[in-house]
Amino acid sequence: MNTSGPAAGRGLRLTPFRGLRYVPDRVGSLAAVTSPPYDVVVRPDGLHHLESADPHNIVRLILPQAGTAAERHRQAAATLKKWLAEGVLAPDPEPVLYVYEQSSGDILQRGVIGALTLSPASEGIVMPHEDVMADIVEDRADLMRTVAAHLEPLLLSYAGDGGPNGAAAVIERVAERPPLLDTTTEDGFGHRLWAVSDPDERARIESDLSRRQALIADGHHRWATYLRLQREQSTPGPWDFGLVLLVDTARYPLRVRAIHRLLHRFPVARALQALDGRFRVRPVDLPLPAALDALAEATSESNAFLLAGDGRFYLADRPDERLLARTIRADRPAAWRTLDATVLHSTLLDEVWGIPDDPQHIAYIHDAAAVVEQAERYDATAVLIHPVREEVVRHLARQGVTMPRKSTSFGPKPATGLVLRSLGTG
């Protein structure tokens, strides 16, 4: 990628839209109707907790419950239609951009939410860094078609230059004003939202972003869905735009965390047996935080993974070099070949364990304690990995090289439910 960015007008094209937002008087609290992104709500207890938090929780739209996919999507559409008719959700009076802030302790992140123009050139302007699965894109596409709405924004990062007339300067000024909403979710994060309706401020944001490229930090499947649905249209319209949150990581660096694997119906004893002679395996008789520290230390020397499932932790590192040479593609950059996620998928899952990468066999869980608890409860194997560095992600993305899916978790992620985009209101 050209690090100086594209010429003005050839980069990100962000436009205002009429956001759909919850009407505070019609819900118990704004915090109670929000949710993490759909792919973070992975456990049934988490889904049930959100459903019981408020009858209008957004999870009823992003993860509706019914017997078939078609029924789930129709149910989400009916629910959205009902909430609009009842005034639970309502469109803002005019198209605007939104400044969005998340804060917790020493964490502060601000960005701008808008409708991003989609085009064949988008693939050079918005850079994915992970592979996607066709069945997930198909499901998200069917849901978006049926509800005719974008229910949660993608998280995109870009590198601004801090200029006095740039987007970051406008965002800081807007954040000094009274917000449209101010709420704190149960994870302790504060969320504030402002409307940017002033034409000059909007023009400054749009002009600055028109010189930028962006990395998809979170939402690869939704991005692929946006592009797929846009290609299906024969005439210009609302499908030519996608709902995004853009964060200037030169000002607000994102945190990069790992996404762990839960191998269903695969006991850890079986996983360890298959590693014999292929990896060095050592018991780690430490609590989880210290075991993760041991994993981090091991990754500084070789590919390494932390396995759990029987009440103990096991550190698997120093893979056999001949095994790696046989199982990992040689036509990719060295930075890709040495990724822990590459070794996990190409060597361990495909070759050593023979486990297909599908939901029947593997679950992707962001929280380390949660994946360990699930493995111990169901006699499964938890595979914990160490986060990849952000500069490695950007380096590969600039070369057009994608990592195995669910290789990273950038955050903090935007809360779902604070602003939606109807495909009927622009």
Helices and strands as residue ranges (DSSP letters): E 14-15, E 19-22, G 24-26, G 31-33, H 44-53, H 59-62, H 69-86, E 89-91, E 97-104, E 107-117, H 122-125, E 126-127, H 134-147, E 149-150, E 154-158, H 167-174, E 181-184, E 190-196, H 199-209, E 214-218, H 220-232, G 238-240, E 241-248, E 255-257, E 260-263, H 268-275, E 280-284, H 288-299, E 304-308, E 313-317, H 321-327, H 334-337, H 340-342, I 343-352, E 362-365, H 368-378, E 381-384, H 390-398, E 409-411, E 420-422
